Amino acid sequence: MNAVFCVLNSKYIHSSLAPWCLFSACKQKCDKEIDLGVVEGTINEPLENIQKRIADKQPDVVLFSCYIWNITATLALCKNLKNEFKNLKIVLGGPEVSYNVKQISKDNAYVDFVSSGEGEVSIPQLLNCIKNDNTPDMAGVSYRTENGFVIDERSPETDESISPFCEEYMRQLNGRIAYMESSRGCPFRCAFCLSGRLGKVRYINLDRVKSEMLLLANSGTKTVKFVDRTFNCNKQRAAEILTFILENHAKNIPEDVCFHFEIAADLLDDNLFEIIKKLPVGCVQFEVGIQSFNENTLSAIHRKTDLVKVESNVKKLLSFGNCHVHTDLIAGLPEEDYSSFVDGFNRAYAMHPNMLQLGFLKVLHGSDMAENDELYPCNHCSEPPYEVIDTPFISQEELQNLHIAENELERLYNSGRFRRTLNYVLSASGKTPFDLFFNFGLHIQNSNLQNGCSLDEYTNTAFSYFAGLDGVDRIKLRDCLVCDRMATNNSGRMPDSLKIADASLKKVKKALLLFDPPEKGTNRCVNILYSTNEAVYCDYKMKHKVSGEYELKKENLKGLYL
């Protein structure tokens, strides 16, 4: 019997743990007559290409890992495969189907089995049952019969002792982002999340974790992302893992590999800060899920957060300058109205994280929010990703306004391309960050400049708009934009709006060649900053590992060549 595990990732750069956890478990526990394979694809690929790769393995059973980003494409692929292989058995698993078995089985007649929860124990048993033509009887596995779908609501057995990082996995990783776990479950039970449903936190053997960190770090990947929901809920373990990175960086761990962790900022303590402060630049990045600055909202979703400590600790992390810090807010949560969210956004922006994600609530199957309409009333899309449409606290129009602000937050701030410009414009105009992003977003819409516009077009539009704001000096704005472009674009090319015809620029370039000659073969860009009477120049060698910028140097024009 041939069994194929399949997952559709959102992008090629992503890899997936789930099929490989199950593949490794089945290699150990299944009958030897069962041949196993894995096919990874993306939701952006033509389905026929993925179907062919599966079909080439002549499958008797195909098992799919299902998530909100891939469920639509996955179900279409299942239907196509069933048409091609009449006797094929289709098994679905993963968070998108684990808490929605009844609807999935009703709407998709070609689905034969649904595995709920973790599958390292139940999936090998299921494959053995299918091979031997036996009726499955294991916790968490529901199945189709001639008389309907039999739903098993028991919690499956768990076994996190099996490593997914087998030889086959390592061969196909091919430099993509690698994911790993040092624990399962979450100590919290936020109403919008599924992680708390996995029960108390279970920890993977620390020696194995360290061994897998080294294995992945030396696989060719540049990023190893821990999928632990709250990495630092056990402070001692977090400290030991971070210390391991510190001790092995540039030795057993290549210098260009970065480890990513999701943390609760208010759980950071002095010991963790002391370790983090010593970490080499760029070897670690942290994602901090703040979600909301509204205390009533946090209480409603059962999220325990010390917001004052979150702000203080995020600022402290950022002050070290050695790690990328990503913060998250979620719009559409209960008890949060438009004004409250905007205030929270400005408060989060004031911390100046390296990235500020403005996300929108998804009402996930199995979450407390999905299962308790009376306690959490809201309208949300019936199709994936189930994004909130409105709530008693925030209207559809207000959420659309937040989307407008989010678009420009991504392009102006999170892109890292306009940091100096934003700092200057916000200071000079006195506008709040949210108002700036929202109003500029409206201007972009009215200018018919959508996501497909070039960076030069976008920069020209930003210059024109920001120059018209009260308090903004046109020359200072131009100089900020020039510095931003030079620091983030190694072509050295300037858009039309920033160019100033000045014969003295040639003289400045010559003087800099004598004053600070570049390394042979290095591309150099030079411009004049008229607001400060300086030459600014950049030798494009290496980006900063946290800011992603090239280093800029400045020299006073008078001292340079007069």
N, C-alpha and C positions, 0 to 999 in steps of 0.2 A: 504494500500500500504506500502511496506517495502522499505526503502531507506537506503543504507549503504555507508558511507564515508570511503575511503581507501587511505592509503599512504604507500609507501615503503621507509623506511629510509635507509641511507647508512650503519648504524651499529645499533645494538640493544641498545647501550647506548644512542643513540639520540632519542628524542621524536619529535613531530611535532605540530606546532600551527594550521596550515591551516585547517585540518579536524575538529578540535575542535571549531575553530571560526565559521565554517559553521554549525556544529552540534548545537551549542548554539543559533545561529541566527534562525535556523529552528525550534528549540524547542519553540521559542517565536512566530514565524511568520507563521509557516505552519499550515495547517488544522490538527485538532487533530486526524483524522483518519490515518495520516501518521506516521508509526512507524520508528524510527531513530536508527541507530547503527553505530559504528566506528570499523574498523579493521586496526591495524597498523602491518606492517611486515617489513622485511629488504630485500635488493636486494641479500643477501647471502643465504636466505632461499629457499628451493625447492618451486617452484610456486604452486605445487599441495597442499602443506600445507596451503598456504594463500588462495588458491581457496576454500579449504574445509571450512575454517573459515568463508569465505563470504557466501558460499553455505548453511551453517548451518542456516543462518539468512533468507533463502528463499527470496532473494532480487527481487524486481521489478525494482529498479533503483540502480546502483552503480556509485558513483562519486569519481573520482581519482584526487589527487593532483600530478601534474607532474613537475619534475625538470630534469636537465641534467643528474643527477646520477641515476635516476630511470625510465626514459622514455622508454628505451628498454624493461626492465622487465615488466613495467606497460602495455605496448601495447600487449605483449605476454599474460599477464594475462587477459586482456580485451577479446582477441580473444578466449581464452579457456573458459571463462565464457559465452560468447555469444553462443558457441557451446553447452554448458550445459543447458543454459536457453534461449530458442529461442525468447521469448518475452521480454527479459531483455533490459532495456534502459541503455546505457553507456554514462556518462557525464565526460568530461575531463576539468580540469582547472589548473591554475598555470602558472608560467612564461615560461615553456617550450612549452606551446601550445597557450598562449595568443596572441603571435605575429606571429603565424605560422599556423593559422586556415586553410587556403586554402590547404596547403600541407598535414597537418594532416588528414583532411577530405577526401582528394583525395586518400591518400595511405592506409587508414584504413576504409574500408567500414562498419565495425562493430561499429564505433563511431557514436552515434546519436546526441550528443550535445557537443559544446565547449563553455565554459564560460571564457571570457577574463577579466582580471583585478580582482578587489576585488569582492567577491561574497556574502557578508552578506545581501545585498538587493536582488540581482538577483536570487540567488539559491533558497531561500524560494519561490519566485514567480514561478520559473521554476518547482519546485516539485508540487506546487499546480496546475499548468497547466497540468503536466503529469497525475496527479491523476484524473483531471476532463476532460482529453482528449481534452484539448484546444491547439490551436497553440500558441507558446510562442511569446510574443512581448515585450521584455524588453531589455534595452541597454546592449550590451556586450555578449548576448547569441545568438550563431549561431546554426543552426539545420539542420538535414537531412530531405528531402522530397522525394517523388517519382521522382521528376524532378531534383533533385540535392541538393546541400548544400547551404542554405541561410546564407550568412555571414553578421552579424551585426557589423559594425565598430564604433558604438557609444560608448562613455565612460560610464561605468556603474556608477550608484549611489554608494556612499560610506557611510559606517556606522561603525565606529570603537568604538561605545559605548558599544558593547556587549562583555563581558568577555568570553574567551574560558575555563576558569578554573572552570568548573562545577563539580558537584560531581562525574560524570562518569570519567572525565579526571583525577581527583585526585586519584581515585582508581587504575587506570592503570599506573600511572607515575612510581611507583615502584622503586624509587631511581635513575632513569635515569636522564641525563642532562635535565633540564627544560629551556624552552625558553619563553621569554616574550618581550613585546614592550611597550615603553613609548611614541613612536611617529611613524608615517608612513611618507614615502617620504624622500627626501634628498634635501638639499639646492644646491647641485652641480649636474651637468649633465655630468659625465665622459663618453667619447665616447664608452668605453667597457662595461659599466654597465647599468642595467635596472632601478635602484632605482630612478633616476631622472625623469623617465617617470610617476611616481605616482603623479607628481605635487608638489606644495609647501608643506612644512612640516606641518603635522597635529599632534597636541599633545593630548595625552590621559590625562584625568583628573588626576591631581597629587595625590589626595587622594586615587583614585582607584589604581594607580601605587604602592603607598606605601603599601596599603592593600594586593595587589597581591604579592609583594616582601616578605612580612611576610608569606603569605600562602604557597608560593613555598619553602621558606627557611626552613619551618617546615614540609615539605612533605617527608623528607628522602633523597632528592637529595643533592649532594655535590656541584653542579655547577648550577648557574642560569645565563643564557646567554641572555643579551639584544640584540634584533635583530635590534635595531635602527641603521640606516646606518651611521650617524655621531652623536654619543651620545651627544657630547659637542658643537653642533652648537648653542644651546641656553645655554649659560654659566651659567645663573642664575638657570635654571632647573637642569642642571648637578650638580651644587654645592649643591642644595637642596637634590637631591637623594643621593649623596655621603655623605652628612652630616647625612642623615637619617641612612645610613649604620653605620657610625661612632657612632652615638648615641644609636643604637640598637644592635650592635655587642656584643655577649656573654650575651645578655639579651633576647630580643625577636627574635634575629637572632642567631642560633647556631654557636659556634666558628669555626666549620669545614666547613662552607658553604662559597663558593667563588662566587662573582659576576663578570661577564665578560662584557666588554664594547668595542665597536669599536669607536675609537676617531680620530680626526684630531689633531696631536700633535702641529701644529703651532697655534691652537686656544686655547691652554691652557694658563691661565693667573695666576697672583700671587695669587688670591683668591682660585682658584682650587688647585694650588700647596700647599697652606697652609693646605687645607683640606686633600689632598692626603697624605701629609707628616705625618699626625696624625693617619692615618688608621692602624689598627692592621695588623701584618704581615700575608700575604696570603689571606686576605678577599676580595681583588679586583685584577683583572688582566685586562690589556689593550692591545688591538690589534691596531697597527698603520699601516695603509696602505700607505706606501711611494710610491710604484709602480715603480718609476724611479727617478734617480738623474739627468736626462738629461732635461734641461730647454726646449729645442725644443720639446721633447717628451711630456712633461706636457702641453705645449701650444697646441700641435696638438690634444690632447685628451680632451682639455677644462678643465684641472684640475689646479685649482689655489692653489699653495702650496709655502710657504716660506721655502725653503729647509734649509737655515741657522738656522731658528728658529726650524725646525723639529729636526735637529741634536742636537741643544742646549737643547731643551725640553725633548727629549728622554733620553739624558744623565742625565738630572736633575731627571727625574722619576726613572731611574736606581740607582742614587746615594742614594735615600731614602732606598733602599734595602727591602722595604716592599710589593712591588707589582710585579707580573710577567708581563714583557713587551715583546710583540710579534710584530715583524715587518715583512712587506710583500714587496717583489719586484715581478714585472711581466716581464718576458722575451717575446719578440716578438712584443712589442708596436711600433707604427710608429716613425720614425726618430731615432730609437735606434739601433746602430750597435753593433757588438760583443764587440769591444774594449770599447765602451761607457758603455755597460751593465757590463762588468767585472770591470771597474773603479767604477761604482755605487755599485756593490756587495762589493768590498773591503771597500768602504766608509761606507756602512751599517754595515759591520762586525766590523769595528773599533769602533762602538758605543757599542759593546758587549751586544746586547739584549739577553734576556733569550731564545728567539727563533727567528731565521731568516728564513722565508719561501721564497724559490725561486719557484715561480709559473710560469705557462706558459699561455699565452693569450688564452682565449676561446672566439670565435666570436659568441656571443649569439644572437638568434633570437630577433629582436626588438631593439637591440643596434644600436647606430649611426654607428658603424663600420660595422655592418652587412648590413645596409641599404644604405651605401654610398661607393660602391666599388671604385669609382674614387678617392675619397678623402683618403680612407684607403685601398689601394691595398695590398692584401696578399692572400696566399693559405692556406686553413685550411681544416681539415677533414670534410667530409660531414655528418659523424655520430657523435653522442654525445660522448665526450663532446666538439666537434668542435675545437680541439686544433690547433693552428697555425702551419703550416708546414714550411713556409718560407715567407719572405717579401722582398721588394726591398732593405732593409737595413741589413737583416741577413739571412744567408743561412740555408738550412736544416741541413747540417753537423755541422754548428756552434751551432744550437739549440740542436742537439744531444750531442755536447760537454757540453752544459749547463746541460743537463740531467745527464751526467756522474758526473759532479761536485755536482749536487743536491743530488744524491744518497749518496755521502759521507758526504755532509753537514748534511743530516738527521741522519746518523749513528754516525758520529764523534761529531758533535756540538749540534744539536737539541735533540739528545738523552740525553744530559747532562752527558754522561759517560766518556768523555775524555777532560774535560775543562782544567785541569792543563797540560796535555800532549800537547794539542794544543798551549797553551800559551808559553810553553817552546820551542817546535819545531819551531814555527813561529819566536820567538825571536832569537833562536840559529842559524837557517838556513838562516834567512833573506828573506825567501820566502813570497810572498803575500798569503793571505788566499785563494783566488781563485785558484792560481797555485797549492797550496798544495792539495786542495780537488780534483781538476781535475786530476793532475798527480797520486795521490793515487788511484783515481777511475780507471784510465787506468791500473795501477798495479793490482788492484782487478780483473778487467776483464781478464787480461793476466794470473792471478793465478787461474782462474776458480772458484773464491770464490764469489758466488752470494748471494742474499738476504737470502737464507735459511741456511747460515752457522751459527755455534754457536758463542756465544760471545767470548768464549775462542779461537776459530779459528781466529776470526776477530782480537782479541787483539794480538795474536801471529804474525799475518801478519802485523799489524800496527807497532809492535815493530821492526820486521825485516826490514821493509821499512824505517821507520823514522831513525833507527840507521845508515842507510847507507847514510843519507844526510850530506853534508858538514856542519861542525860546531856543529853537534849534538853529545854530549857525551853519550855513551851507558849506563853508570851507572846512570847518571842524568835522562836519559829517562826512564830507568827501574823504578827508584824511583817515578817519576811522574805517571807512569802507575799503580804502586802499590797503590799510594794514591787515584787515580781515582777509581780503582776497590774497594778499601776498603770503600770509601765514597758513592758508588752507588750500592753495591751488598752486602746484609747482610748475605750472606753465608760465607763470609770471605775467600772463596776459591780463589787461584791464578792459572792462566794458567801456563803451563810448562815454557814458555819463561821468566816468572818473578820470578820463584823459584830459590833460592840460598841455597844450603845445608850449614848450619852453626850451629854448635853445641851450639854456644852461645845464640841462640834464646830462648832455654828453660830457660836459666839463666835470660834473659831479661823479659820473661813472669812472672817468679817467683818474680822478683824484682818489677814489676808493680803491682802485687797482693798486695804487702805490701805497696807500695808507694801510690797507688790509687785504692783501692779495688772496684770492680764493684758491682752494686746493685744485690741482690740475684735474680737468674734466668735470668740475662742479658747475652746475647751472646757477647763475646769479641773476636776481631781479633787483632793480634799483628804482626808487621813486622819490619825489620831493614832497615833504609835508609842509604846506604853506602856513598852516596855523601855528606851527612851532619853529619854522625856519630850520628844518632838519632834513637830512637825507636818511631814508630808511632803506635797508637792504637785507636780502635774505639769500643765503647759500643753501640750496636745496639738497640736504644730505639725509638727515634722519628726523622723523616726526617724534614729538614727545609721546611717550607711551600712554599717558593719561589724557592729555588735552587733544592729542591728534594734530597739533600744530607744528609747523617749522619755526625755528628760532628767528626772530627779527632783531636786527641791530640798528642803532640810530647814532648819527653823528651831527653835531651842529654845523651848519653850512659855513658859517664864518670861520670856524676853526679848521674846517676841512681843506679849504683851498684859497682862502684870502690871507 
